[in-house]
Structure formats: C-alpha cells, structure tokens
Amino acid sequence: MKKAKEKSRKMLAYSKNVLSKMSFDVMLFKKELTKACKNLLEEEIEELMNWVMEKFGPQYVLKPIPVKK
C-alpha cells in the first residue's frame, strides 16, 4: 500500500505540472484533468480540485467532480 500511495503522490505532482502547461485552453485542461482523476486516490482528487480552483478558478473545475469507484 505504501508503494501505491507514493506512486500516486508522484502522479499528483506530475498532473499538476501537466495541467499548468495546459491552462491556455480550458477544454484541453479539462480533458487532462479527467485523465488525472482516473489515476489518483480519492483524497488526492480532492487536493487536485482545490489546487485547480485556487490556481486557475472555477471555470477549470470539473462539474461534477469525478469520483473513483
């Protein structure tokens, strides 16, 4: 489990980096954000959505927020 969490934290950092580069296009950003959410743990999805809201604003946040099952 520890390895999975570590991998997921790296994925979160990678996702933030990619999203920062995609911020010029809202639709492309949301596509990448959707992909990122599929690879993160639930608590990291929440952290990522908070980061998106703070850094880019509400137009970049997915509605509804995707939740893994």
mmCIF file of the N, C-alpha and C atoms, coordinates in Angstrom:
data_MODEL
# 
_entry.id   MODEL 
# 
loop_
_atom_site.group_PDB 
_atom_site.id 
_atom_site.type_symbol 
_atom_site.label_atom_id 
_atom_site.label_alt_id 
_atom_site.label_comp_id 
_atom_site.label_asym_id 
_atom_site.label_entity_id 
_atom_site.label_seq_id 
_atom_site.pdbx_PDB_ins_code 
_atom_site.Cartn_x 
_atom_site.Cartn_y 
_atom_site.Cartn_z 
_atom_site.occupancy 
_atom_site.B_iso_or_equiv 
_atom_site.pdbx_formal_charge 
_atom_site.auth_seq_id 
_atom_site.auth_comp_id 
_atom_site.auth_asym_id 
_atom_site.auth_atom_id 
_atom_site.pdbx_PDB_model_num 
ATOM 1   N N  . MET A 1 1  ? 0.832   -1.207 0.000   1.00 0.00 ? 1  MET A N  1 
ATOM 2   C CA . MET A 1 1  ? 0.000   0.000  0.000   1.00 0.00 ? 1  MET A CA 1 
ATOM 3   C C  . MET A 1 1  ? 0.869   1.260  0.000   1.00 0.00 ? 1  MET A C  1 
ATOM 4   N N  . LYS A 1 2  ? 1.972   1.214  0.741   1.00 0.00 ? 2  LYS A N  1 
ATOM 5   C CA . LYS A 1 2  ? 2.846   2.379  0.818   1.00 0.00 ? 2  LYS A CA 1 
ATOM 6   C C  . LYS A 1 2  ? 3.381   2.753  -0.566  1.00 0.00 ? 2  LYS A C  1 
ATOM 7   N N  . LYS A 1 3  ? 3.738   1.725  -1.364  1.00 0.00 ? 3  LYS A N  1 
ATOM 8   C CA . LYS A 1 3  ? 4.255   1.973  -2.699  1.00 0.00 ? 3  LYS A CA 1 
ATOM 9   C C  . LYS A 1 3  ? 3.197   2.609  -3.603  1.00 0.00 ? 3  LYS A C  1 
ATOM 10  N N  . ALA A 1 4  ? 1.967   2.144  -3.471  1.00 0.00 ? 4  ALA A N  1 
ATOM 11  C CA . ALA A 1 4  ? 0.867   2.695  -4.268  1.00 0.00 ? 4  ALA A CA 1 
ATOM 12  C C  . ALA A 1 4  ? 0.630   4.156  -3.910  1.00 0.00 ? 4  ALA A C  1 
ATOM 13  N N  . LYS A 1 5  ? 0.692   4.483  -2.627  1.00 0.00 ? 5  LYS A N  1 
ATOM 14  C CA . LYS A 1 5  ? 0.486   5.860  -2.187  1.00 0.00 ? 5  LYS A CA 1 
ATOM 15  C C  . LYS A 1 5  ? 1.617   6.755  -2.693  1.00 0.00 ? 5  LYS A C  1 
ATOM 16  N N  . GLU A 1 6  ? 2.843   6.245  -2.631  1.00 0.00 ? 6  GLU A N  1 
ATOM 17  C CA . GLU A 1 6  ? 3.995   7.001  -3.116  1.00 0.00 ? 6  GLU A CA 1 
ATOM 18  C C  . GLU A 1 6  ? 3.872   7.258  -4.621  1.00 0.00 ? 6  GLU A C  1 
ATOM 19  N N  . LYS A 1 7  ? 3.469   6.231  -5.360  1.00 0.00 ? 7  LYS A N  1 
ATOM 20  C CA . LYS A 1 7  ? 3.269   6.359  -6.802  1.00 0.00 ? 7  LYS A CA 1 
ATOM 21  C C  . LYS A 1 7  ? 2.180   7.382  -7.095  1.00 0.00 ? 7  LYS A C  1 
ATOM 22  N N  . SER A 1 8  ? 1.126   7.344  -6.316  1.00 0.00 ? 8  SER A N  1 
ATOM 23  C CA . SER A 1 8  ? 0.025   8.265  -6.508  1.00 0.00 ? 8  SER A CA 1 
ATOM 24  C C  . SER A 1 8  ? 0.437   9.713  -6.210  1.00 0.00 ? 8  SER A C  1 
ATOM 25  N N  . ARG A 1 9  ? 1.281   9.916  -5.198  1.00 0.00 ? 9  ARG A N  1 
ATOM 26  C CA . ARG A 1 9  ? 1.767   11.271 -4.878  1.00 0.00 ? 9  ARG A CA 1 
ATOM 27  C C  . ARG A 1 9  ? 2.609   11.806 -6.040  1.00 0.00 ? 9  ARG A C  1 
ATOM 28  N N  . LYS A 1 10 ? 3.402   10.927 -6.640  1.00 0.00 ? 10 LYS A N  1 
ATOM 29  C CA . LYS A 1 10 ? 4.204   11.341 -7.802  1.00 0.00 ? 10 LYS A CA 1 
ATOM 30  C C  . LYS A 1 10 ? 3.288   11.688 -8.966  1.00 0.00 ? 10 LYS A C  1 
ATOM 31  N N  . MET A 1 11 ? 2.206   10.918 -9.118  1.00 0.00 ? 11 MET A N  1 
ATOM 32  C CA . MET A 1 11 ? 1.244   11.179 -10.179 1.00 0.00 ? 11 MET A CA 1 
ATOM 33  C C  . MET A 1 11 ? 0.546   12.520 -9.960  1.00 0.00 ? 11 MET A C  1 
ATOM 34  N N  . LEU A 1 12 ? 0.271   12.843 -8.707  1.00 0.00 ? 12 LEU A N  1 
ATOM 35  C CA . LEU A 1 12 ? -0.348  14.127 -8.380  1.00 0.00 ? 12 LEU A CA 1 
ATOM 36  C C  . LEU A 1 12 ? 0.575   15.277 -8.793  1.00 0.00 ? 12 LEU A C  1 
ATOM 37  N N  . ALA A 1 13 ? 1.846   15.174 -8.454  1.00 0.00 ? 13 ALA A N  1 
ATOM 38  C CA . ALA A 1 13 ? 2.817   16.211 -8.823  1.00 0.00 ? 13 ALA A CA 1 
ATOM 39  C C  . ALA A 1 13 ? 2.939   16.314 -10.345 1.00 0.00 ? 13 ALA A C  1 
ATOM 40  N N  . TYR A 1 14 ? 2.980   15.172 -11.014 1.00 0.00 ? 14 TYR A N  1 
ATOM 41  C CA . TYR A 1 14 ? 3.057   15.145 -12.473 1.00 0.00 ? 14 TYR A CA 1 
ATOM 42  C C  . TYR A 1 14 ? 1.808   15.794 -13.084 1.00 0.00 ? 14 TYR A C  1 
ATOM 43  N N  . SER A 1 15 ? 0.656   15.463 -12.541 1.00 0.00 ? 15 SER A N  1 
ATOM 44  C CA . SER A 1 15 ? -0.607  16.012 -13.044 1.00 0.00 ? 15 SER A CA 1 
ATOM 45  C C  . SER A 1 15 ? -0.636  17.531 -12.913 1.00 0.00 ? 15 SER A C  1 
ATOM 46  N N  . LYS A 1 16 ? -0.190  18.038 -11.786 1.00 0.00 ? 16 LYS A N  1 
ATOM 47  C CA . LYS A 1 16 ? -0.152  19.494 -11.595 1.00 0.00 ? 16 LYS A CA 1 
ATOM 48  C C  . LYS A 1 16 ? 0.758   20.140 -12.622 1.00 0.00 ? 16 LYS A C  1 
ATOM 49  N N  . ASN A 1 17 ? 1.885   19.513 -12.903 1.00 0.00 ? 17 ASN A N  1 
ATOM 50  C CA . ASN A 1 17 ? 2.820   20.040 -13.890 1.00 0.00 ? 17 ASN A CA 1 
ATOM 51  C C  . ASN A 1 17 ? 2.185   20.083 -15.276 1.00 0.00 ? 17 ASN A C  1 
ATOM 52  N N  . VAL A 1 18 ? 1.543   18.990 -15.675 1.00 0.00 ? 18 VAL A N  1 
ATOM 53  C CA . VAL A 1 18 ? 0.892   18.926 -16.989 1.00 0.00 ? 18 VAL A CA 1 
ATOM 54  C C  . VAL A 1 18 ? -0.231  19.953 -17.076 1.00 0.00 ? 18 VAL A C  1 
ATOM 55  N N  . LEU A 1 19 ? -1.044  20.027 -16.030 1.00 0.00 ? 19 LEU A N  1 
ATOM 56  C CA . LEU A 1 19 ? -2.178  20.957 -16.040 1.00 0.00 ? 19 LEU A CA 1 
ATOM 57  C C  . LEU A 1 19 ? -1.719  22.409 -16.116 1.00 0.00 ? 19 LEU A C  1 
ATOM 58  N N  . SER A 1 20 ? -0.616  22.719 -15.471 1.00 0.00 ? 20 SER A N  1 
ATOM 59  C CA . SER A 1 20 ? -0.083  24.088 -15.550 1.00 0.00 ? 20 SER A CA 1 
ATOM 60  C C  . SER A 1 20 ? 0.242   24.457 -16.997 1.00 0.00 ? 20 SER A C  1 
ATOM 61  N N  . LYS A 1 21 ? 0.727   23.488 -17.745 1.00 0.00 ? 21 LYS A N  1 
ATOM 62  C CA . LYS A 1 21 ? 1.083   23.729 -19.143 1.00 0.00 ? 21 LYS A CA 1 
ATOM 63  C C  . LYS A 1 21 ? -0.135  23.773 -20.062 1.00 0.00 ? 21 LYS A C  1 
ATOM 64  N N  . MET A 1 22 ? -1.265  23.191 -19.629 1.00 0.00 ? 22 MET A N  1 
ATOM 65  C CA . MET A 1 22 ? -2.478  23.122 -20.444 1.00 0.00 ? 22 MET A CA 1 
ATOM 66  C C  . MET A 1 22 ? -3.454  24.256 -20.139 1.00 0.00 ? 22 MET A C  1 
ATOM 67  N N  . SER A 1 23 ? -3.111  25.145 -19.256 1.00 0.00 ? 23 SER A N  1 
ATOM 68  C CA . SER A 1 23 ? -4.064  26.157 -18.794 1.00 0.00 ? 23 SER A CA 1 
ATOM 69  C C  . SER A 1 23 ? -4.457  27.174 -19.872 1.00 0.00 ? 23 SER A C  1 
ATOM 70  N N  . PHE A 1 24 ? -3.767  27.182 -20.992 1.00 0.00 ? 24 PHE A N  1 
ATOM 71  C CA . PHE A 1 24 ? -4.102  28.114 -22.069 1.00 0.00 ? 24 PHE A CA 1 
ATOM 72  C C  . PHE A 1 24 ? -5.410  27.745 -22.776 1.00 0.00 ? 24 PHE A C  1 
ATOM 73  N N  . ASP A 1 25 ? -5.872  26.490 -22.603 1.00 0.00 ? 25 ASP A N  1 
ATOM 74  C CA . ASP A 1 25 ? -7.080  26.013 -23.280 1.00 0.00 ? 25 ASP A CA 1 
ATOM 75  C C  . ASP A 1 25 ? -7.952  25.260 -22.269 1.00 0.00 ? 25 ASP A C  1 
ATOM 76  N N  . VAL A 1 26 ? -9.094  25.831 -21.913 1.00 0.00 ? 26 VAL A N  1 
ATOM 77  C CA . VAL A 1 26 ? -9.954  25.252 -20.880 1.00 0.00 ? 26 VAL A CA 1 
ATOM 78  C C  . VAL A 1 26 ? -10.404 23.840 -21.240 1.00 0.00 ? 26 VAL A C  1 
ATOM 79  N N  . MET A 1 27 ? -10.781 23.594 -22.481 1.00 0.00 ? 27 MET A N  1 
ATOM 80  C CA . MET A 1 27 ? -11.262 22.265 -22.873 1.00 0.00 ? 27 MET A CA 1 
ATOM 81  C C  . MET A 1 27 ? -10.146 21.222 -22.785 1.00 0.00 ? 27 MET A C  1 
ATOM 82  N N  . LEU A 1 28 ? -8.973  21.560 -23.265 1.00 0.00 ? 28 LEU A N  1 
ATOM 83  C CA . LEU A 1 28 ? -7.829  20.659 -23.170 1.00 0.00 ? 28 LEU A CA 1 
ATOM 84  C C  . LEU A 1 28 ? -7.466  20.416 -21.706 1.00 0.00 ? 28 LEU A C  1 
ATOM 85  N N  . PHE A 1 29 ? -7.524  21.470 -20.917 1.00 0.00 ? 29 PHE A N  1 
ATOM 86  C CA . PHE A 1 29 ? -7.247  21.373 -19.480 1.00 0.00 ? 29 PHE A CA 1 
ATOM 87  C C  . PHE A 1 29 ? -8.201  20.378 -18.821 1.00 0.00 ? 29 PHE A C  1 
ATOM 88  N N  . LYS A 1 30 ? -9.487  20.497 -19.115 1.00 0.00 ? 30 LYS A N  1 
ATOM 89  C CA . LYS A 1 30 ? -10.482 19.604 -18.507 1.00 0.00 ? 30 LYS A CA 1 
ATOM 90  C C  . LYS A 1 30 ? -10.289 18.160 -18.958 1.00 0.00 ? 30 LYS A C  1 
ATOM 91  N N  . LYS A 1 31 ? -9.868  17.965 -20.196 1.00 0.00 ? 31 LYS A N  1 
ATOM 92  C CA . LYS A 1 31 ? -9.586  16.614 -20.688 1.00 0.00 ? 31 LYS A CA 1 
ATOM 93  C C  . LYS A 1 31 ? -8.426  16.002 -19.898 1.00 0.00 ? 31 LYS A C  1 
ATOM 94  N N  . GLU A 1 32 ? -7.370  16.774 -19.697 1.00 0.00 ? 32 GLU A N  1 
ATOM 95  C CA . GLU A 1 32 ? -6.220  16.299 -18.927 1.00 0.00 ? 32 GLU A CA 1 
ATOM 96  C C  . GLU A 1 32 ? -6.583  16.112 -17.454 1.00 0.00 ? 32 GLU A C  1 
ATOM 97  N N  . LEU A 1 33 ? -7.429  16.966 -16.942 1.00 0.00 ? 33 LEU A N  1 
ATOM 98  C CA . LEU A 1 33 ? -7.872  16.850 -15.550 1.00 0.00 ? 33 LEU A CA 1 
ATOM 99  C C  . LEU A 1 33 ? -8.673  15.561 -15.349 1.00 0.00 ? 33 LEU A C  1 
ATOM 100 N N  . THR A 1 34 ? -9.511  15.227 -16.308 1.00 0.00 ? 34 THR A N  1 
ATOM 101 C CA . THR A 1 34 ? -10.269 13.985 -16.243 1.00 0.00 ? 34 THR A CA 1 
ATOM 102 C C  . THR A 1 34 ? -9.335  12.783 -16.227 1.00 0.00 ? 34 THR A C  1 
ATOM 103 N N  . LYS A 1 35 ? -8.318  12.806 -17.089 1.00 0.00 ? 35 LYS A N  1 
ATOM 104 C CA . LYS A 1 35 ? -7.338  11.718 -17.104 1.00 0.00 ? 35 LYS A CA 1 
ATOM 105 C C  . LYS A 1 35 ? -6.602  11.623 -15.774 1.00 0.00 ? 35 LYS A C  1 
ATOM 106 N N  . ALA A 1 36 ? -6.228  12.753 -15.220 1.00 0.00 ? 36 ALA A N  1 
ATOM 107 C CA . ALA A 1 36 ? -5.505  12.770 -13.943 1.00 0.00 ? 36 ALA A CA 1 
ATOM 108 C C  . ALA A 1 36 ? -6.347  12.152 -12.836 1.00 0.00 ? 36 ALA A C  1 
ATOM 109 N N  . CYS A 1 37 ? -7.628  12.460 -12.816 1.00 0.00 ? 37 CYS A N  1 
ATOM 110 C CA . CYS A 1 37 ? -8.508  11.947 -11.760 1.00 0.00 ? 37 CYS A CA 1 
ATOM 111 C C  . CYS A 1 37 ? -8.640  10.432 -11.798 1.00 0.00 ? 37 CYS A C  1 
ATOM 112 N N  . LYS A 1 38 ? -8.479  9.845  -12.958 1.00 0.00 ? 38 LYS A N  1 
ATOM 113 C CA . LYS A 1 38 ? -8.562  8.393  -13.078 1.00 0.00 ? 38 LYS A CA 1 
ATOM 114 C C  . LYS A 1 38 ? -7.351  7.697  -12.454 1.00 0.00 ? 38 LYS A C  1 
ATOM 115 N N  . ASN A 1 39 ? -6.254  8.431  -12.271 1.00 0.00 ? 39 ASN A N  1 
ATOM 116 C CA . ASN A 1 39 ? -5.014  7.838  -11.781 1.00 0.00 ? 39 ASN A CA 1 
ATOM 117 C C  . ASN A 1 39 ? -4.666  8.210  -10.351 1.00 0.00 ? 39 ASN A C  1 
ATOM 118 N N  . LEU A 1 40 ? -5.549  8.926  -9.682  1.00 0.00 ? 40 LEU A N  1 
ATOM 119 C CA . LEU A 1 40 ? -5.261  9.392  -8.321  1.00 0.00 ? 40 LEU A CA 1 
ATOM 120 C C  . LEU A 1 40 ? -6.181  8.738  -7.302  1.00 0.00 ? 40 LEU A C  1 
ATOM 121 N N  . LEU A 1 41 ? -5.735  8.761  -6.050  1.00 0.00 ? 41 LEU A N  1 
ATOM 122 C CA . LEU A 1 41 ? -6.574  8.308  -4.947  1.00 0.00 ? 41 LEU A CA 1 
ATOM 123 C C  . LEU A 1 41 ? -7.613  9.385  -4.650  1.00 0.00 ? 41 LEU A C  1 
ATOM 124 N N  . GLU A 1 42 ? -8.711  8.995  -4.005  1.00 0.00 ? 42 GLU A N  1 
ATOM 125 C CA . GLU A 1 42 ? -9.816  9.936  -3.764  1.00 0.00 ? 42 GLU A CA 1 
ATOM 126 C C  . GLU A 1 42 ? -9.364  11.213 -3.055  1.00 0.00 ? 42 GLU A C  1 
ATOM 127 N N  . GLU A 1 43 ? -8.548  11.071 -1.995  1.00 0.00 ? 43 GLU A N  1 
ATOM 128 C CA . GLU A 1 43 ? -8.121  12.268 -1.260  1.00 0.00 ? 43 GLU A CA 1 
ATOM 129 C C  . GLU A 1 43 ? -7.219  13.161 -2.113  1.00 0.00 ? 43 GLU A C  1 
ATOM 130 N N  . GLU A 1 44 ? -6.518  12.560 -3.061  1.00 0.00 ? 44 GLU A N  1 
ATOM 131 C CA . GLU A 1 44 ? -5.671  13.363 -3.947  1.00 0.00 ? 44 GLU A CA 1 
ATOM 132 C C  . GLU A 1 44 ? -6.489  14.064 -5.020  1.00 0.00 ? 44 GLU A C  1 
ATOM 133 N N  . ILE A 1 45 ? -7.600  13.465 -5.409  1.00 0.00 ? 45 ILE A N  1 
ATOM 134 C CA . ILE A 1 45 ? -8.502  14.134 -6.348  1.00 0.00 ? 45 ILE A CA 1 
ATOM 135 C C  . ILE A 1 45 ? -9.032  15.413 -5.704  1.00 0.00 ? 45 ILE A C  1 
ATOM 136 N N  . GLU A 1 46 ? -9.416  15.310 -4.455  1.00 0.00 ? 46 GLU A N  1 
ATOM 137 C CA . GLU A 1 46 ? -9.900  16.495 -3.734  1.00 0.00 ? 46 GLU A CA 1 
ATOM 138 C C  . GLU A 1 46 ? -8.801  17.553 -3.641  1.00 0.00 ? 46 GLU A C  1 
ATOM 139 N N  . GLU A 1 47 ? -7.596  17.121 -3.323  1.00 0.00 ? 47 GLU A N  1 
ATOM 140 C CA . GLU A 1 47 ? -6.462  18.056 -3.240  1.00 0.00 ? 47 GLU A CA 1 
ATOM 141 C C  . GLU A 1 47 ? -6.209  18.716 -4.597  1.00 0.00 ? 47 GLU A C  1 
ATOM 142 N N  . LEU A 1 48 ? -6.281  17.929 -5.664  1.00 0.00 ? 48 LEU A N  1 
ATOM 143 C CA . LEU A 1 48 ? -6.064  18.463 -7.006  1.00 0.00 ? 48 LEU A CA 1 
ATOM 144 C C  . LEU A 1 48 ? -7.151  19.470 -7.380  1.00 0.00 ? 48 LEU A C  1 
ATOM 145 N N  . MET A 1 49 ? -8.405  19.154 -7.067  1.00 0.00 ? 49 MET A N  1 
ATOM 146 C CA . MET A 1 49 ? -9.505  20.074 -7.383  1.00 0.00 ? 49 MET A CA 1 
ATOM 147 C C  . MET A 1 49 ? -9.357  21.395 -6.610  1.00 0.00 ? 49 MET A C  1 
ATOM 148 N N  . ASN A 1 50 ? -8.934  21.312 -5.356  1.00 0.00 ? 50 ASN A N  1 
ATOM 149 C CA . ASN A 1 50 ? -8.698  22.533 -4.579  1.00 0.00 ? 50 ASN A CA 1 
ATOM 150 C C  . ASN A 1 50 ? -7.568  23.348 -5.201  1.00 0.00 ? 50 ASN A C  1 
ATOM 151 N N  . TRP A 1 51 ? -6.519  22.667 -5.631  1.00 0.00 ? 51 TRP A N  1 
ATOM 152 C CA . TRP A 1 51 ? -5.384  23.340 -6.270  1.00 0.00 ? 51 TRP A CA 1 
ATOM 153 C C  . TRP A 1 51 ? -5.834  24.034 -7.566  1.00 0.00 ? 51 TRP A C  1 
ATOM 154 N N  . VAL A 1 52 ? -6.642  23.341 -8.371  1.00 0.00 ? 52 VAL A N  1 
ATOM 155 C CA . VAL A 1 52 ? -7.152  23.905 -9.628  1.00 0.00 ? 52 VAL A CA 1 
ATOM 156 C C  . VAL A 1 52 ? -7.981  25.152 -9.343  1.00 0.00 ? 52 VAL A C  1 
ATOM 157 N N  . MET A 1 53 ? -8.865  25.060 -8.350  1.00 0.00 ? 53 MET A N  1 
ATOM 158 C CA . MET A 1 53 ? -9.734  26.195 -8.007  1.00 0.00 ? 53 MET A CA 1 
ATOM 159 C C  . MET A 1 53 ? -8.896  27.407 -7.576  1.00 0.00 ? 53 MET A C  1 
ATOM 160 N N  . GLU A 1 54 ? -7.908  27.173 -6.737  1.00 0.00 ? 54 GLU A N  1 
ATOM 161 C CA . GLU A 1 54 ? -7.066  28.275 -6.244  1.00 0.00 ? 54 GLU A CA 1 
ATOM 162 C C  . GLU A 1 54 ? -6.195  28.877 -7.337  1.00 0.00 ? 54 GLU A C  1 
ATOM 163 N N  . LYS A 1 55 ? -5.624  28.028 -8.163  1.00 0.00 ? 55 LYS A N  1 
ATOM 164 C CA . LYS A 1 55 ? -4.655  28.497 -9.158  1.00 0.00 ? 55 LYS A CA 1 
ATOM 165 C C  . LYS A 1 55 ? -5.301  29.033 -10.435 1.00 0.00 ? 55 LYS A C  1 
ATOM 166 N N  . PHE A 1 56 ? -6.404  28.416 -10.865 1.00 0.00 ? 56 PHE A N  1 
ATOM 167 C CA . PHE A 1 56 ? -6.976  28.757 -12.167 1.00 0.00 ? 56 PHE A CA 1 
ATOM 168 C C  . PHE A 1 56 ? -8.396  29.294 -12.124 1.00 0.00 ? 56 PHE A C  1 
ATOM 169 N N  . GLY A 1 57 ? -9.154  28.986 -11.087 1.00 0.00 ? 57 GLY A N  1 
ATOM 170 C CA . GLY A 1 57 ? -10.512 29.491 -10.978 1.00 0.00 ? 57 GLY A CA 1 
ATOM 171 C C  . GLY A 1 57 ? -11.561 28.453 -11.318 1.00 0.00 ? 57 GLY A C  1 
ATOM 172 N N  . PRO A 1 58 ? -12.826 28.793 -11.045 1.00 0.00 ? 58 PRO A N  1 
ATOM 173 C CA . PRO A 1 58 ? -13.926 27.826 -11.168 1.00 0.00 ? 58 PRO A CA 1 
ATOM 174 C C  . PRO A 1 58 ? -14.188 27.331 -12.590 1.00 0.00 ? 58 PRO A C  1 
ATOM 175 N N  . GLN A 1 59 ? -13.844 28.102 -13.611 1.00 0.00 ? 59 GLN A N  1 
ATOM 176 C CA . GLN A 1 59 ? -14.113 27.655 -14.981 1.00 0.00 ? 59 GLN A CA 1 
ATOM 177 C C  . GLN A 1 59 ? -13.276 26.435 -15.363 1.00 0.00 ? 59 GLN A C  1 
ATOM 178 N N  . TYR A 1 60 ? -12.223 26.145 -14.605 1.00 0.00 ? 60 TYR A N  1 
ATOM 179 C CA . TYR A 1 60 ? -11.364 25.000 -14.894 1.00 0.00 ? 60 TYR A CA 1 
ATOM 180 C C  . TYR A 1 60 ? -11.735 23.739 -14.104 1.00 0.00 ? 60 TYR A C  1 
ATOM 181 N N  . VAL A 1 61 ? -12.625 23.865 -13.134 1.00 0.00 ? 61 VAL A N  1 
ATOM 182 C CA . VAL A 1 61 ? -13.000 22.733 -12.284 1.00 0.00 ? 61 VAL A CA 1 
ATOM 183 C C  . VAL A 1 61 ? -14.069 21.902 -12.982 1.00 0.00 ? 61 VAL A C  1 
ATOM 184 N N  . LEU A 1 62 ? -13.938 20.580 -12.875 1.00 0.00 ? 62 LEU A N  1 
ATOM 185 C CA . LEU A 1 62 ? -14.931 19.686 -13.461 1.00 0.00 ? 62 LEU A CA 1 
ATOM 186 C C  . LEU A 1 62 ? -16.187 19.679 -12.607 1.00 0.00 ? 62 LEU A C  1 
ATOM 187 N N  . LYS A 1 63 ? -17.336 19.706 -13.237 1.00 0.00 ? 63 LYS A N  1 
ATOM 188 C CA . LYS A 1 63 ? -18.607 19.577 -12.538 1.00 0.00 ? 63 LYS A CA 1 
ATOM 189 C C  . LYS A 1 63 ? -19.392 18.470 -13.195 1.00 0.00 ? 63 LYS A C  1 
ATOM 190 N N  . PRO A 1 64 ? -19.808 17.448 -12.543 1.00 0.00 ? 64 PRO A N  1 
ATOM 191 C CA . PRO A 1 64 ? -19.468 17.114 -11.166 1.00 0.00 ? 64 PRO A CA 1 
ATOM 192 C C  . PRO A 1 64 ? -18.033 16.587 -11.077 1.00 0.00 ? 64 PRO A C  1 
ATOM 193 N N  . ILE A 1 65 ? -17.474 16.651 -9.899  1.00 0.00 ? 65 ILE A N  1 
ATOM 194 C CA . ILE A 1 65 ? -16.124 16.160 -9.682  1.00 0.00 ? 65 ILE A CA 1 
ATOM 195 C C  . ILE A 1 65 ? -16.141 14.643 -9.801  1.00 0.00 ? 65 ILE A C  1 
ATOM 196 N N  . PRO A 1 66 ? -15.279 14.075 -10.651 1.00 0.00 ? 66 PRO A N  1 
ATOM 197 C CA . PRO A 1 66 ? -15.282 12.622 -10.806 1.00 0.00 ? 66 PRO A CA 1 
ATOM 198 C C  . PRO A 1 66 ? -14.798 11.914 -9.541  1.00 0.00 ? 66 PRO A C  1 
ATOM 199 N N  . VAL A 1 67 ? -15.467 10.839 -9.198  1.00 0.00 ? 67 VAL A N  1 
ATOM 200 C CA . VAL A 1 67 ? -15.094 10.059 -8.016  1.00 0.00 ? 67 VAL A CA 1 
ATOM 201 C C  . VAL A 1 67 ? -14.851 8.628  -8.472  1.00 0.00 ? 67 VAL A C  1 
ATOM 202 N N  . LYS A 1 68 ? -13.752 8.050  -8.040  1.00 0.00 ? 68 LYS A N  1 
ATOM 203 C CA . LYS A 1 68 ? -13.444 6.665  -8.390  1.00 0.00 ? 68 LYS A CA 1 
ATOM 204 C C  . LYS A 1 68 ? -14.361 5.717  -7.657  1.00 0.00 ? 68 LYS A C  1 
ATOM 205 N N  . LYS A 1 69 ? -14.676 4.616  -8.282  1.00 0.00 ? 69 LYS A N  1 
ATOM 206 C CA . LYS A 1 69 ? -15.498 3.589  -7.642  1.00 0.00 ? 69 LYS A CA 1 
ATOM 207 C C  . LYS A 1 69 ? -14.696 2.339  -7.433  1.00 0.00 ? 69 LYS A C  1 
# 
